């Protein structure tokens, strides 16, 4: 598939010289930006896969140089910086007065959200490249080694560990954001399965294979509860609806997506591997679709009454949901500036982190 080859190209690229970002109209106006590119030798272009988060008008962003920084949302002023001596590849999670996040060393950090003061840190044994997930005074951390670690959020005490044996050698190493339904944690795995674990013990309750190929079969689309079903899938297969009680597949939607779907009213909003933005009814009927790029759409969100889509061509597009016409466009202007992380919305602000380690805040 085209986007897999693009991803491999991004990882291996080098020697690119940036040009200035451009925009076509004022629907996507940059309020401020930061260049978080670490120092590197020619031939080893660092690709940013992390994502920003916003809490109480503060933007939190980790960098590959090991800095966790807190910025004022409106001005971009640095509020605090802590260097954790490990590349930070995943976003933070918030709970009470703290932020939790991990690094490629496998160390989990919990800091006060206003001061950056360390509450505790714990080594979990494998790189952490996604945000911890907080619920019921617990933290759930997905590790690169196909492990899920369940901790007490206040103390860092490990309550249980689920280890997945993944025979597939070639994976994207992306992970889903877990979905908690009653006593079940629903999560995707790198071997093509979606599964449900018990909250209290981490026991596997059911598993369902959603894609059957040789490689790149990670089920890494965030599980989404839609009309009583869980919608998830892999970029290598079709989006599917699954019964959360037993894991049975009830529907296949006939589209392949890399962008996490989201629900807007009674419609699913999708960004496809074919560069389309699709509006779909809950029964799977495609209501509207438009091709916005010759390359895959990597992220979609809703902002200021429009759909915002990021694609592998390094562009953000603001799309009118009624006409599906592009009403604003922003080209990040750097070679290999695709967005592999979430597009983060906080009221009138849109926060974006590009693969070239540029943090943008739009207003």
C-alpha positions in Angstrom: 0.0 0.0 0.0 1.2 3.5 -0.9 1.2 4.9 2.6 3.4 2.1 3.9 6.1 2.9 1.3 5.8 6.6 2.2 6.3 5.8 5.8 9.4 3.8 5.1 10.7 6.6 2.9 10.1 9.1 5.7 12.1 7.0 8.1 15.0 6.6 5.7 15.2 10.1 4.2 18.0 12.6 4.8 19.5 15.9 3.8 16.2 17.8 3.2 16.3 21.6 3.3 13.1 23.3 4.6 11.2 26.1 2.9 8.9 28.5 4.5 5.3 27.3 5.3 2.6 28.8 3.2 -1.2 29.1 3.5 -3.9 29.9 1.0 -6.6 31.6 3.1 -7.1 32.6 6.7 -9.1 29.6 7.8 -5.8 28.1 9.0 -3.9 31.0 10.6 -0.8 30.2 12.6 -0.8 31.9 16.0 2.6 30.7 16.9 5.0 27.8 16.2 8.1 26.1 17.6 10.9 24.3 15.9 11.6 21.2 18.1 14.0 19.5 15.7 16.9 17.9 17.6 20.5 18.1 16.6 21.3 15.4 14.1 23.9 14.4 11.5 23.2 14.5 7.8 21.7 11.1 6.8 19.7 10.6 10.0 16.6 12.8 9.6 14.6 12.5 12.9 10.9 11.9 12.3 8.5 13.1 14.9 5.6 10.7 15.7 4.5 12.4 18.9 1.4 14.5 19.6 0.6 17.6 21.6 -2.0 17.8 24.3 -3.8 20.8 25.9 -4.9 21.2 29.5 -6.1 24.4 31.3 -4.8 26.5 28.4 -1.3 24.9 28.5 0.2 23.0 25.5 2.4 20.0 26.5 4.8 18.7 23.9 7.7 16.2 24.3 10.6 16.3 21.9 13.2 13.8 20.6 15.9 15.7 22.5 14.2 14.6 25.7 12.5 17.9 26.7 9.0 18.0 28.0 7.8 21.5 27.6 4.7 23.4 28.7 3.7 26.4 26.7 1.0 29.1 27.2 -1.7 28.3 24.6 -2.3 31.8 23.6 1.2 33.3 23.5 3.5 30.3 23.1 5.5 31.4 26.1 7.5 28.6 27.8 6.1 27.9 31.3 8.4 25.1 32.2 10.8 22.6 30.6 12.2 19.4 32.0 14.8 17.2 30.3 14.2 13.5 30.9 17.3 12.3 29.1 15.4 10.1 26.7 13.5 10.8 23.5 9.9 11.5 24.2 7.7 9.9 21.5 4.2 9.9 23.1 1.8 12.5 24.3 0.9 13.2 27.9 -2.2 12.1 29.8 -3.8 14.2 32.5 -5.1 13.2 35.9 -5.9 15.4 38.8 -3.0 17.9 39.0 -0.5 15.8 37.1 0.7 14.9 33.6 1.9 11.3 32.8 4.1 10.4 29.8 6.8 8.0 28.8 10.0 7.9 26.9 11.8 5.6 24.5 13.9 4.4 27.4 10.8 2.8 28.9 10.6 5.2 31.8 7.2 6.6 32.8 7.2 10.1 34.3 4.5 11.8 36.4 4.9 15.5 37.0 2.8 18.4 38.4 1.1 20.0 35.4 1.8 23.6 36.6 5.4 23.4 37.8 6.8 20.3 36.2 7.9 18.9 39.6 8.4 15.2 39.5 5.9 13.1 41.5 7.5 9.8 40.5 9.1 7.9 37.7 9.2 4.2 37.0 11.0 1.9 34.5 8.6 -0.3 32.6 11.1 -2.1 30.5 10.2 -1.2 26.9 9.8 2.0 24.9 6.6 4.1 25.5 5.4 5.7 22.3 1.8 6.4 23.1 -0.1 8.3 25.8 -0.9 6.5 29.0 -4.6 6.1 29.5 -6.2 7.2 32.8 -9.4 5.8 34.3 -10.7 5.0 37.8 -7.4 6.2 39.5 -5.4 3.9 37.3 -3.0 4.3 34.4 -2.8 1.9 31.5 0.4 2.1 29.5 1.0 0.4 26.1 4.6 -0.5 25.6 6.4 -1.2 22.3 7.1 -4.8 23.3 3.3 -5.6 22.9 2.7 -5.2 26.6 0.0 -3.4 28.6 0.9 -2.3 32.1 -1.8 -1.3 34.6 -0.7 0.9 37.4 -2.0 2.8 40.4 -1.9 6.4 39.2 -1.0 7.9 42.6 1.9 5.6 43.5 3.1 3.9 40.3 2.5 0.5 41.8 2.1 -2.1 39.0 -1.2 -4.0 39.4 -1.0 -6.3 36.3 0.9 -6.8 33.0 -0.6 -8.3 29.9 2.1 -9.6 27.5 1.0 -10.3 23.9 3.0 -12.8 21.8 3.2 -11.2 18.4 4.6 -13.5 15.7 4.5 -10.7 13.0 8.0 -9.2 12.6 7.0 -6.2 10.6 4.6 -3.8 12.4 4.0 -0.1 12.4 4.4 0.0 16.2 1.4 2.4 16.5 -1.0 1.7 19.3 -4.7 2.3 20.0 -6.2 4.4 22.7 -7.9 1.8 24.9 -11.7 2.0 25.3 -13.1 1.0 28.7 -16.7 -0.4 28.6 -17.8 -1.7 32.0 -15.4 -4.4 33.1 -13.7 -4.6 29.7 -10.7 -2.8 28.2 -10.9 -3.0 24.4 -7.6 -2.5 22.6 -6.0 -3.3 19.3 -2.9 -5.4 18.9 0.0 -5.5 16.4 -0.9 -9.0 15.2 -4.1 -8.0 13.5 -6.4 -8.7 16.5 -8.8 -6.6 18.5 -9.2 -7.9 22.0 -10.9 -7.3 25.4 -9.1 -7.5 28.7 -10.7 -7.6 32.1 -10.2 -4.4 34.1 -9.3 -6.0 37.4 -6.9 -8.8 36.3 -5.9 -8.1 32.7 -7.3 -11.5 31.5 -8.1 -11.8 27.9 -11.9 -12.1 27.6 -12.1 -12.3 23.8 -10.1 -11.6 20.7 -11.1 -11.1 17.0 -8.8 -11.1 14.0 -9.6 -8.0 11.9 -7.0 -8.3 9.2 -5.0 -11.2 7.7 -1.9 -10.2 5.8 1.8 -10.8 6.2 2.9 -7.5 7.7 1.8 -4.0 8.8 -1.4 -5.4 10.2 -1.5 -3.4 13.4 -5.0 -2.8 14.7 -4.2 0.8 15.6 -7.4 2.8 15.0 -8.8 4.0 18.3 -11.8 1.9 19.2 -14.9 4.0 18.9 -18.3 3.2 20.4 -20.9 3.7 17.7 -24.6 2.7 18.2 -23.7 -0.1 20.6 -20.8 -1.4 18.4 -17.1 -0.8 18.6 -15.6 0.5 15.4 -11.9 -0.1 14.8 -9.5 -1.6 12.3 -6.1 -1.6 10.7 -4.9 0.6 7.8 -4.1 -2.7 6.0 -7.8 -3.8 6.1 -11.3 -2.5 6.1 -12.9 -0.6 9.0 -15.2 -2.9 10.9 -17.9 -2.8 13.6 -17.5 -5.4 16.4 -19.9 -6.6 19.1 -18.2 -5.5 22.4 -19.8 -8.4 24.3 -18.2 -11.2 22.3 -15.9 -9.7 19.7 -18.1 -10.8 16.7 -17.7 -8.7 13.6 -21.1 -7.3 12.7 -20.2 -5.0 9.8 -17.4 -4.2 7.4 -17.5 -0.6 6.1 -15.6 -1.2 2.8 -13.0 1.5 3.4 -9.4 1.5 4.6 -8.3 4.3 6.9 -5.2 5.4 8.7 -6.8 8.4 10.4 -8.7 7.7 13.6 -12.4 8.0 12.7 -14.6 10.4 14.8 -18.4 10.6 15.3 -20.2 13.9 14.5 -23.9 13.7 15.2 -25.2 10.7 13.4 -22.3 10.5 11.0 -18.8 8.9 10.9 -16.1 11.2 9.6 -13.3 9.2 7.9 -10.0 10.0 6.2 -9.0 7.2 3.8 -5.8 5.7 2.5 -6.9 6.9 -1.0 -6.8 10.6 0.1 -10.5 11.0 0.6 -12.6 12.5 3.3 -15.8 10.5 3.7 -19.0 11.2 5.6 -20.7 7.9 6.4 -24.1 7.0 8.0 -24.0 4.7 11.0 -25.4 1.9 8.8 -22.3 2.1 6.6 -23.9 4.1 3.8 -21.5 6.6 2.3 -23.3 10.0 2.3 -20.6 12.2 0.8 -17.0 11.7 -0.2 -14.3 14.0 -1.8 -10.8 13.4 -2.8 -8.5 16.0 -1.2 -5.1 14.5 -1.9 -3.2 12.0 -4.0 -1.7 10.7 -0.8 -3.4 9.1 2.3 -5.2 11.2 4.9 -3.4 10.6 8.2 -5.6 12.6 10.6 -9.1 14.2 10.7 -10.9 16.4 13.3 -13.7 18.9 13.6 -12.7 22.6 14.2 -14.6 25.8 13.9 -17.5 24.1 12.1 -15.3 22.5 9.5 -13.5 19.2 8.9 -9.7 19.5 9.1 -7.7 16.8 7.4 -4.0 16.2 7.4 -2.4 14.2 4.5 0.9 12.7 3.6 1.6 15.6 1.2 2.3 17.9 4.2 -0.9 19.9 4.0 -3.7 20.7 6.3 -7.1 21.4 4.7 -10.2 22.9 6.2 -13.2 21.4 4.5 -16.8 22.6 4.5 -18.9 19.6 5.8 -21.9 20.6 3.7 -20.3 21.0 0.3 -17.0 19.2 1.0 -15.2 22.1 -0.7 -11.7 23.0 0.7 -12.1 26.5 2.2 -8.6 26.7 3.7 -5.2 25.1 3.2 -1.9 25.2 5.0 1.3 23.7 3.5 3.8 23.1 6.3 6.5 23.8 3.8 9.1 21.2 4.9 10.0 18.0 3.1 8.4 15.1 4.8 6.1 17.2 6.9 3.2 14.7 7.2 1.2 14.6 10.4 1.3 11.1 12.0 -0.2 12.2 15.3 -3.6 13.6 16.5 -4.9 17.0 15.5 -5.7 18.5 18.9 -8.6 20.9 19.3 -9.1 23.2 22.3 -12.1 25.5 21.7 -10.8 28.1 19.1 -7.3 26.6 18.9 -6.0 23.8 16.7 -2.6 22.3 17.8 -0.6 20.2 15.3 2.8 18.5 15.4 4.5 17.6 12.1 6.8 14.7 11.3 9.5 17.4 10.9 9.2 18.3 14.6 7.4 21.6 14.1 4.7 22.5 16.6 1.9 24.7 15.3 -0.9 26.5 17.1 -3.7 27.8 14.8 -6.4 30.2 15.8 
